[in-house]
Every structure is written in C-alpha cells, then in structure tokens.
Amino acid sequence: MLADRRLPLRTRLALFLVLSLLAARTVVFAQNYLLPNAPGKAELIGACESCHGVMTIVHAGKRSPRQWDDIMREMARQGMAITDDQGKTIVSYLNSYFGQTMDFFRAPEPRARGPALDLALEAAEAAEKACQADGRQVTTLVVDSAGTPIVLLTGNGISPITQAVAATEVATVLKFKQPSGVVMRHLNDDPALAAEVKNDPKIGEVLPGGLPITVNGNEIIGAIAVSGALGQADKDEVCARAGLERIASRLRQWSGGPKQL
C-alpha cells in the first residue's frame, strides 16, 4: 500500500491542505482529544502528530477511502516511518471517523473581477454584428481581469486560428494595460518591448483588436478582442470598440460593486 507512485492532479489537489502544513515543521501542541478513542488512534498520533498535528486531519474534511490511501502514500514519501500493518490500521481508523463514500473536492475559487456574463455576451454579440454589417465574420473574445474567458464567439466560416489570435490580443491588453494596437505601434521603436513580446508564450505577436474593459476611469477588469476582420488594419479594433461601447455605461453604473460587474 505504501509504495511510491506518481499521483494524479485531482489527488494532489486533495492533498493541498495536508501538505501545506508540512512546509515548516513547528512545535505541535497536544491535540489527541480531538480524535475519537478507538483502535488506530495511537498509531495515527504516533505517525502524524510529531510533524503536523492531528488538527490538520480534523480540519482537512472527510475523504474517500481512495483519497486517504493516496494521502498515506504521500505521507510515506514525505518521510513518515510506519509499517504496512500500522498503515492499514491508520487508514481503517481514518475511513471510520473521517471518511466518506465520494471523493472530497473543495469548492473552486470564483473567477477574477470582470464583466458579468450577460454584459460580456452582449458586448461580444454587438462586436460580431458590427463586423457582420460590413460583410465580415470574426471571432470575439471577452475575458476577466485574470484572462479567464467569459465569452468566445466565432462567426460562421471563420478560421479557428482567429481564436488563438484573439487570445494573444487580450493577453497583450492585460499585460501592458493598453489596447493591443497601441502596443503594436511601439514595437518597431522599442527593441526591449519587442523582445519581451516575442518571448511571452501568451503573446508572441501583437495585432490590433484588443481593448481594455475599465471602470472608475482606468481600473481594468477585463478585455475584449476581435480577430478576423479583413480589410483596414484597425477593423478588428473598430468592431471591438462597438461591443465595448454597448455596455460601457452599465459598467460605470456598477463601479465599486461586486466582483462580477
């Protein structure tokens, strides 16, 4: 049971709270009273308390048998010295008093500050329609302040590569806090900027079409980008601006409000 093996991602996530207290070994206070008196308690205390204390187990939340087994494997890899029999006794104890049938997963963190879904969708649709009115099909991407996509629309017949281009545009906006077209116009005269852009895996090449979404004048809460409008060099940006202007007044009304504006 205690042989080392590479743990899958979801197991490593489940181990996060347990392992976080292993980073710095500190004085552990007596916490034995927190554990039910039953066979396996002594073994658990002997194996765990000297390193991170039983409070970690009590507050970690109930785990499935598979998760407790994986946690024990990881603790062994971290240096916990127990026999196979002791390990089985501890796992049995954990399953009896801190176990559950289903795997435990922590609630995901909410996405970063940014426009609410309804406003993001409205802006994207307005940008699409602005280009379609001129006979152009495009891709429109709206992201929050961390770059997490909120809405991605790709017009009929448009190449999927436009999705990747739009992603580079919003990455440019969020990194340099200005429209991607403005950044592009500075590249020829700024070798350091050009090198930074080229070496950024999220950007690589800068094209116009990305605009910041702001509230309170200059607080960036996301970005909108359009890609694929052939013709004038700034046509993508013109369509993106049409989408942004569609929701701008309502973003100002929400300024200072909840995370999702």
Summary of the structure (lengths in Angstrom):
residues: 261
radius of gyration: 26.3
end to end distance: 49.7
largest distance: 76.5
contacts: 823
relative contact order: 0.12
helix: 46%
strand: 12%
